[in-house]
Amino acid sequence: MWWRRRGRCFLRSDGWRVNFLDACSVTQYSGCTMHNPAHPGEVLRDYLGEFDVTTLAERLQVARTTLSRLLNGHAGVSAEMALRLAKVFPNTSPEFWLRMQMNYDLWQARKRLKQPVRRAGRATRVAA
């Protein structure tokens, strides 16, 4: 089974449409890896709803710039931030946010490893 991201939902290879939150819990238990998982900040943008960045930063008790960096994908979710997010958004858990960050980080690392590695040349002895 493969997943294709389309907005807030994923399309499965068998034609079923799955909500993003359901897809994250499925990947945890089935062991399948998503193709290009979303950064947690991208998902957090969907959760913002009636909050603006300043209001949410106050509720999370973090600086607005810290939250902005997370929302724009320039910073990851730490364990402390995951606890804060789970407190503000009660339908999520710290594990949800950390698992999403782990999936994103693993995908990025695998993508970097697929790039060809330059072989080291032979060492030559220099006469003194």
GUPANU-80441 format. One record per residue (C-alpha): residue number from 1; residue in one letter; x, y, z. Coordinates in steps of 0.2 Angstrom, whole numbers, plus 2048, in hexadecimal, padded with zeros to 3 digits. Layout:
N
NUM,A,X,Y,Z
...
//
This chain:
128
1,M,800,800,800
2,W,807,811,7FC
3,W,801,823,801
4,R,801,832,7F7
5,R,7FE,843,800
6,R,7F0,84E,7F9
7,G,7EC,85D,804
8,R,7E7,857,815
9,C,7E4,845,80F
10,F,7EE,837,808
11,L,7E8,82C,7FA
12,R,7EC,81A,7FC
13,S,7F0,80E,7ED
14,D,7DF,805,7EF
15,G,7D6,816,7ED
16,W,7D1,819,7FF
17,R,7D3,82B,806
18,V,7DB,82C,817
19,N,7DC,83B,823
20,F,7EE,840,827
21,L,7EC,83C,839
22,D,7E6,82A,835
23,A,7F5,828,829
24,C,801,82D,837
25,S,7FA,820,842
26,V,7FA,813,834
27,T,80C,815,830
28,Q,811,813,842
29,Y,809,801,843
30,S,80A,7FB,832
31,G,81D,7FF,830
32,C,81A,806,81F
33,T,823,817,81B
34,M,81A,825,813
35,H,821,82D,804
36,N,826,83F,808
37,P,81E,841,819
38,A,818,853,81E
39,H,822,85D,82A
40,P,81A,85F,83B
41,G,819,872,838
42,E,80E,86F,828
43,V,802,864,832
44,L,802,871,841
45,R,7FC,87E,834
46,D,7ED,874,831
47,Y,7EA,873,844
48,L,7EB,886,846
49,G,7D9,888,842
50,E,7D3,898,84B
51,F,7E4,89C,853
52,D,7F1,8A8,84B
53,V,803,8A5,84E
54,T,805,8B1,85C
55,T,7F6,8AA,866
56,L,7FC,898,864
57,A,80E,89D,869
58,E,807,8A5,879
59,R,7FC,895,87C
60,L,80C,88A,879
61,Q,816,896,884
62,V,824,898,877
63,A,82A,8A7,86D
64,R,821,8AB,85D
65,T,831,8A9,853
66,T,833,897,85A
67,L,821,892,854
68,S,824,89B,843
69,R,834,891,840
70,L,82A,881,844
71,L,81C,886,838
72,N,827,88A,82A
73,G,831,87A,82B
74,H,841,882,831
75,A,841,879,842
76,G,83B,868,848
77,V,830,863,857
78,S,839,85F,867
79,A,833,855,875
80,E,82F,864,87F
81,M,825,86C,870
82,A,81C,85B,86E
83,L,816,85C,880
84,R,810,86E,87D
85,L,807,86A,86D
86,A,7FE,85B,875
87,K,7F8,867,883
88,V,7F1,874,877
89,F,7EA,868,86B
90,P,7E2,85A,876
91,N,7DE,84F,867
92,T,7F0,84C,864
93,S,7FE,844,86F
94,P,810,848,871
95,E,814,837,868
96,F,80A,83D,859
97,W,815,84C,857
98,L,825,844,85A
99,R,821,835,84F
100,M,81D,841,841
101,Q,82D,84A,843
102,M,837,83A,843
103,N,82E,834,833
104,Y,833,845,82B
105,D,845,844,831
106,L,847,832,82B
107,W,840,836,81A
108,Q,84C,845,818
109,A,85B,83A,81E
110,R,857,82C,812
111,K,855,839,804
112,R,866,840,808
113,L,86E,82F,808
114,K,868,82B,7F7
115,Q,873,838,7EF
116,P,883,831,7E9
117,V,892,831,7F5
118,R,8A2,836,7EE
119,R,8B0,829,7F0
120,A,8BF,82E,7F8
121,G,8CF,82E,7ED
122,R,8DE,824,7F1
123,A,8EA,82B,7FD
124,T,8FB,82F,7F5
125,R,90B,82F,7FE
126,V,914,840,7FE
127,A,927,83E,7FE
128,A,92F,849,80B
//
